[in-house]
């Protein structure tokens, strides 16, 4: 089961990485174009800054999701510094399960926000629905929740395999 989840996670990470590179490339090119247009022609792309702000949101959530996968997200590991062995695995399992639950609730809240934006027909650039750009918020939290659950399951497996190896 965990092998299947890790394979799914791996495929998602490949897609996220490609998407992240594309979004970052668009951001760099658009920002550069804005600077050139403003400095040389005293003009700019009217929608450029708003679009860049929304792309920053995408980069932030894609980066947070990939950081969670690599276990490089921000965490407080005060207890694990003082505890070793199985106890450390228990604490890590609990922390990751807690993080998964929190991300799940944030997914739910973000989904409600996006659906509210959709229901009031909020738009960007006068005709593009705003929720197209905001969908990354619940998607990002959902991916982080999934990844925290995978890490939780890894620690649970570690707990049970270390018990069985110690008994032998």
MODA-V491553 format. One record per helix or strand. SS is the DSSP state (H for helix, E for strand). FROM is the first residue (numbers start at 0). TO is the last residue. If there is no record, write none. Layout:
BEGIN
SS_FROM_TO ; SS_FROM_TO
END
This chain:
BEGIN
H_1_40 ; H_47_68 ; H_77_81 ; H_85_118 ; E_122_123 ; E_127_128 ; H_130_166
END
